[in-house]
Amino acid sequence: MFFVDTLELEGLGNRSYLAGGQSTAVAVDPPRHIDQVLAAAARRGVRISHVVETHIHNDYVTGGLELARITGARYLVPADAHVSFARVPVADGDRVDVDPGSEVTLEAIATPGHTPHHTSYALHEAGRAVVVFTGGSLLIGTVGRPDLVEPRLTEQLARAQHASAHRLASDLPDETAVLPTHGFGSFCSSAQSEGEETTIGKEKSANSALTVDVDTFVADLLAGLEDVPAYYAHMGPANAAGPAPLDLTPPALADVDGIIARLSAGEWVVDLRNRVAFAEGHVAGSFNFEADGKLATYLAWMIPWGKPVTLLAESVEQLAAAQRELVQVGIDRPAAAATGTPADWLPAGRTPASFPRSTFAGLAAHGSSDVVVLDVRRDSERANGWIEGSVHIPVHELHRRLGEVPPGVVWVHCAGGMRAAIAASLLDAAGRAVVAVDDGFDAATGAGLPLTTG
């Protein structure tokens, strides 16, 4: 009897899988934290015989090479992917025995679109397709975005996505479970996926790649694409070169003088505490990226690549968890770190910086005529409605566009509060008077704020 275990990559919106039979298994698109995969295999009592990649990933650093090295598994990578390490090249139609005793095999299916070399894998039991691992090809209700490789290839790859989806739908039984890597909040998805599970049959009636003609599909797909996280440009090359083994040893200790010196040198000092604590008191010049938010996505997106980062955490546990999350996106070694509170990070006698928080009701009560209302949501979010007269700069662009924020007290908001807190910390560090609106955007209407669309 076959099995499939799902491994969540929380924060990045991805999944990887361990699948196999009674004694051996294959790991699909493994995360950099291979201990998760090894633990899953140990719970099942199976040996990992194969590690496969659906494509060279653009949104996270893979653990595939290291997992194959440690386990002795065969490392299967699409043949047309240009990599700098030894691997088993996989072409369309190739089959491997994952667990011969359980009659579990894996078949490679060329599904270009997300990347030119993208490959899906159908898991067969006794000759019957039971699961297909679709990576960034066919997702739940959508497909992986086709614009991450080369702008000149985007339309070509979008058309390939349509053809690949149709190939999967025609070649596999309707009851085949579809298990994608992307689509659970990942920016590799071309649209927000709805639901947690699906099958080929369900996608035939719900996925636009399978319900509309190719020209309509491509036009709609390209029109809906949003900004690509900046760090994606570094993930593909890192994965093609072969990621280095993890180093999660604690960073160097940052004392008070060291923190001040790093700030003075223009390095990034990142406070991982929750946004309420940060607003109440923090080291002036530091930025707030909550450890419980989408830390890896937004910090990697916004920090100039390669700039040293010092982490300030409330505990060693929070620091270790942040390190573990950041290595997934190639931020491997913080320059330094410290734990505690602002009292531990500031010279004796210096008062922490702070700024007020409020709600949309608070903004309505204050009135928006004499303040700057800054909306840091994405374009697609703002398209559904915005506060009349507000300025729009998506949070991932704000650090480069601070000079565009008009003078005055800035009331900054997003859709829920987390991104507003990041933006407020950037503005505060730049010396601006700021109020962080820590509220859900739905409350803006109830507060009586005038909204507009266009």
N, C-alpha and C positions, 0 to 999 in steps of 0.2 A: 504494500500500500504506500502510495506517495504521500509526502507532506510538503507544506510550504509554510515557513515562518516569516512574518513581516517584521522588519526592523525599521523603526521610525527615526528619521534624522530631524529631530525637533529643532525648530528655529529656522531651518532652511526649507522646510516644506517638501522634503523628499522621503522616499522609502527605498530600502534595499531588501533583498530576500535571501533566505537560505532554503533550498528545496532539495529533496532527494527521496531515498527509500530507506530500507532497513539498516544499511551499513554505511553508505556513502552519500555525499551531498555536493551540490554546487552552490557557490555564493554568487549572487547577481548584483552588479554595481555596488560593491561593498563600500561602506563609509571609511574614512581615515581611521576611525576608532575600531580597529579590527578586534579588540577585546569583546565587543558586542557580538560579533560573528562567531568568535571562538567559544564564547559562553553559550550561544544558541546551539552550536554543534555539540558541545559537552552535554547540554540538557537532553539532546536527542540521542546521545551516544553514537554519533556518526563521525566519520572521517571526511574532511573536505577534500574531495578528489579534483575538483575543477573550480576555477574562479573565472567569471566572464564579465566583460564590459559590453554594454550596448553601444557605447560611443565614448569618445574622449570628452570628458565632462567640462562644461564651462562654468559651473556654479559651485563646485566644491572640489577639494583635493581628494582623490581616490585612495583607498587603502588596498586596492587590488594587488599591486605589485608586492607590497610587504606581506600581505596575507598569503599569496602564492609562495613567497620565499620561505615563510615560517612553516607552512604546512606541507610544502613539497607538491602542492597542487599544480596542475597544468593551467597556465594563464592564457585564456582565450580572449583575443582582441581582434576587432574587425581588420581584415587584411589590408584594406585601403587606408587605414589610419596610420599616419606617419609618426612613429615613436622611436625612441633612442635606446630601447632596452629589448632584451630577448623575450619573445612571447610566441604563442601558437597562433598564427594568423588564421582567421575564420572567414570563410566565404559562403555565399548563399547556397543553401542546401546541405551544408556540412552537418553531420550528425555525430554525437558523442554518447557513449554509454556512461551515464551518471551512476547508476546502481544496477548492474546486470541482474543481480539476484531478484530485484523487485521489478525488472523490466522497465526501468525508468531511463528514458533517453532525452536528449536535448537536440533540437533542430534549429539551425541558424536560418533566419529569414531576412534578406536584405530589405530594409525599410528606410531608404534615404529620405531626408526632409529636415529633420532637426539638425543633422549634419550630413554631409555627403556620404559618409561611410556608415551611417547608423544601421544597426542590426538588432532585430528582435529575436527572441528565442522561445520556441514552443516546447513545452515540457510534455512528453508523451508517456503514458503508462500503458503497457501492452499494446503499443501501436496506436493508441487513441490520444489525440491532443486534449489535455485537460486544463492547461494553463498556458498563457503566453505572456512573457515578460517583455513589455513594449517600451521601456526606457523613456525616451522623449518623443516617441512616435504617436501612437494612438493613446490618448489620455481619457479620463472620465469626462465625456461631453465636449472634449476639445482636442487639440494636438499641441505638441511642443512647438515653441516659436522657431521660425526658420531664419532669423536675422542675426544669429550669434557668431557666424563664421566669417562672412565677408559680405558687405553691403551689395556688391554686384551680383551675388548669388541668391539674394533673398527671394526674389520672385520665382526663380527656378526651383529653389528648395521648397517654397510654398506649394508649387504644383506637384513636386515629388511627394510632399506630405499627403496630398489628396490621393495620389496613386497608391502610396504605401498603405493608407488606411483601407482603400478598396481591396488591395491584395489580401490583407489580413482578414477582412470580412468575407472574402470569397473562398479563401483557402482553409479557414478554420471553422469547426462546428459552432453553431450559435451558443451552445452552453459553455464554450471555452471561457474560463475566467481571464479577464484582462487585468494585469498587474503592472502598472507603469511605475517608473522611478519618480517622475515629476508630476506636479499637478495638485499638491496638497498645501498650496501656499507658495510654492516655488515661483520665482520670476522667470524660470525656464518655460513655464506654461504660457501659451499665447492668450489664454483667458482663464478666469477663475473656474476651477473644476467644482462641480457640485456632487456631493455624495462620497462614500467611502469605498464602494465596491461596484463592479460592473462585469458584464460579459459581452462577447461579440454580438450576440443577439440584441441586447439592450442598446449597444452603441449604434446598431444599424438604424434604429428609430430615433435616436436622441443626439447623435453627433453630427454636426454640420458637415464634417468631412465626408459623411456617408449619405447625407440627405439633400445636398444641393450640388449643382453643377460646378465644375472646376473653376470657371471664371468668376462666378459669384463667390465661391469659397475663398479664392485668392484675394479678391477685392476686399471682402469683409475681414479676412485675417490680417492683411497688411494695414488696413485702416485702424484696427484695434490695438496695434503694437505700441507699447509704451517704452520709456527709457530703459536701457539695459544697465544694471548695476555696474559701476565702473570696475570693480574688482574682477568681473568676468574675463576681462582682457588678459588677466594673469593666470587664470585657472587652467585653460587649455594648454598653454606652453608648459606649465608645471607638471601636468599629467602626462603630456607627451614625452617630457624629459625623464620622468620617473621620480615620483616624490621621495624625499628622504624619510627615513624612519622617524617616528615621533620622539620628541624630547619634551616631556612634561615636568621636568624638574623645576622647582620654584625659581622665579626670577631673582635677580639681585635685589637686595633691600634698598628702598629709597628712603633716606632720612629726610628731615625737614629741609636741610640745606640743599640736598639733592633734588627735591621736588621743585624748590624755588629756582634752582639753576636750570633745570630742564624746561621749565616754563619760560625763563628768560632767554633760553636758546631757541625758542619757537617750537619745541617738541610738543606732542600732544600728551596731556595728562588727563586720563579718563576716569571719572568717578562712576563706579558700578552700583552705587546705592540706589534705592528707589527714588522716584522723582520728588516725593513729598519731603524726604530727608534732605535731598540736595537743595531744593528751593529754600529750606529753612536755614541751611548753613553749609558752605562749601569753600574750597580753596579758590580764591579769585583767579580766573584764567583757565580753570579746569572745565571739562565738558562732561555732560551727564548722558551716558548710555547705560540704561538700566540693565543689570544682569538678567533680569527676568523678562526683558523685552526681546526684540529680534536683534540681539547684540551683534552677532557675526555679520548679518546682512547689512545693517546700517553703518556700523563702524567701518567695515571693509569698503563699503560703497563710498564713504565720505572722506576717509583719511587719505592724504596724498600717499600713494603707494611707496612703501619703504621707509616712511617717516617713523622715527622711534616713538613708541607709545609706552607710557607708564600707567599702570593700573592701580587705582585706589579702591580697596574693597573693605567691607565691614567685617569680614572674617576670612580666615584661610580657606574655609570651605567655599565661600563665594568666589574667591580668587581662583581656586583650582578649577571650579566649574567654568569660569570665564575662559581660562586658558584652554580648557578642553573644547569649548565651543569655537574659539577663534582659530585653532589649528585647522579646523575644517575648511577655512577659507584662506589658508596660507599665511596667517599672522602667527608665526610659529614661536617666536621668542620675544615677549615684552622686554623692553629695555630695563625696566625696574618695576617694583611694586611695593605697596605698603598696605597694611590693614589697620583698622581702627575707626576713628572719627576725625573730623576736621581739627579737633583740639590736638590730635597726635601729629597732624601734618603741617601745622602752622607754627611760626616762631612764637615764643611766649609773649603774651600780651596782644597779639594780633587778632582782631575780630574776624570771624568767617564772613564771607560775602553772602548775600541772600537776595531773593526777589519774591514778590507776592504771587499767589495762585488765586484763580477765581473760576467762575463758571460762565456759561452763556447768559444765565440770568443776571449774574454780576455785571457782565458787559452791557446788557440791556439797561440795567439800573443806572450804570455810569453814563451811558450814552456814547455813541461811537463818533460823534462829530469832531471831537477834539483829540482823538487818539488815532494811531495807525492800527488797523486790524490786518494781521498777516495770516494768510491761509497757507499752510505748508503741506497740504494734501497733494496727491498725484493729480495729473490732468483729468483722468477718467472719473475720479471722485468729485472734483470740482464741477465737471460738466453736468452733474445732477443737481446743482444748486450751490450758490455761495452767498455770503453776506454782502449786501449791497455796499459798494465802495471799498471792499477789502482788496488788499494787495495779494497777489499770488506768486509765491516762489516755492516750489517743491523742496522739501527738507534736504534732499540729497544735493540740491544745487545751492543751498543757502550759504555755505561757507565760502563759496566763490563769488557770491552776489550780495554780500552784506552791504556794500555801498549803494545798492539800489533800494534799500529800505528807507522810506521817507523819514524825515526828522519827527521827533515826538515820542511819546510813550507807546511802546509796541505791545499790543494784546495779541498774542500768537496762539493759533489753534490748529488742530488737525481733525481727525475723525474720532479720536478717543482719549488723547492726552499724552501718549508715549512720545510721538514724534514732536509734539508741541514742546515737551520737556527738553528734547535734544536741541530744538531750535532756540528755545529760551536760554539755554546754557551758552550757545554760540553767541547770541546777542549780548548776554550779560558779560561774557568774556571780552567782547569788543567794546564794552563801556556803555551800552545802550540801556536805558530804563525799560524794563520789560515786565509784563504780567503773563504768566502761563495759564491758559484756559484749559483746565483739567476736567474735561466734560465730553460726553458723546455729542456728535454734531446734530443728532436728532433733536437734542434739547434746544437748539437755536430757534426753531420754529415755535416751540412752546413758550420760549422766553419773549416772543414778540419781535425778534430781530427781523428786519426786512430781508428776504431772500430773493435772488434773481437767478435766471438761467438764460442761456443764449448760445 
